[in-house]
Amino acid sequence: MSVGKRRIAHGPRLTGPNPERPEVLIRLTYASRSKGMLGAVDVKDIIRISQRNNAALGVTGALLLVNGVFLQCLEGSSAAVNTLYHRIALDPRHHQTSILAFAEIDRRCFGGWSMGLVPALGENLDLLKAYSPGPDFDPFAMRPSALDTLFSELVSRARVLSD
Ligand SMILES: Cc1cc2nc3c(=O)[nH]c(=O)nc-3n(C[C@H](O)[C@H](O)[C@H](O)COP(=O)(O)O)c2cc1C
């Protein structure tokens, strides 16, 4: 039997569309607890770096910090989202990262936002509390479907600061 030329199977592309293979989109939502007292400046710094990196990876999403709890949604190709999530999980600025939802999606919720910042103020804060099972905002206790609806409501109310 002739071995001949073997075709090398390349891994999934991390960036850019592949016309021969439509992109499978994934949405990953996780929560974590901030380490120490992180303020608005720290979060803006995270957003600035995220917007630069995520644009190159074709990842979109949103991030919020409420009472020391981060909630972040990442959308993009499965490979890009997985790689990014594992890098973020190693960041010493937070701990107790927990994936709350991971699913294939038909379309992006965050459109052109490489990383939107959701200010935990005013109407946004009321909405966050309304979606939480207890008196305080606790994304760890939320169902995946509730997280999806929460983010789409935040986006539709345009209370997210996009890039
Ligand atoms: C809660 C949280 C969310 C983050 N989200 C992102 C993100 O969406 N994209 C990103 O590139 N880095 C994000 N980071 C920062 C990364 O952990 C890491 O510091 C950064 O990707 C390093 O980028 P650099 O090598 O370009 O400096 C996040 C960090 C934290 C604490």
The ligand as an ORCA input file, in Angstrom:
! r2SCAN-3c Opt
* xyz 0 1
  C     -11.946     39.739     34.867
  C     -10.921     39.811     33.761
  C     -11.340     39.793     32.446
  C     -10.401     39.850     31.407
  N     -10.830     39.810     30.115
  C      -9.927     39.826     29.109
  C     -10.353     39.737     27.754
  O     -11.536     39.681     27.417
  N      -9.371     39.763     26.797
  C      -8.047     39.850     27.100
  O      -7.221     39.858     26.187
  N      -7.630     39.923     28.376
  C      -8.532     39.926     29.385
  N      -8.104     40.006     30.680
  C      -6.674     40.219     30.934
  C      -5.898     38.932     30.775
  O      -6.013     38.147     31.939
  C      -4.411     39.223     30.510
  O      -3.903     40.089     31.505
  C      -4.252     39.905     29.160
  O      -4.912     39.184     28.152
  C      -2.754     39.983     28.803
  O      -2.651     40.638     27.591
  P      -1.233     41.105     27.033
  O      -0.385     39.854     26.985
  O      -1.552     41.671     25.694
  O      -0.706     42.144     27.995
  C      -9.020     39.942     31.727
  C      -8.616     39.957     33.068
  C      -9.552     39.898     34.075
  C      -9.101     39.919     35.502
*
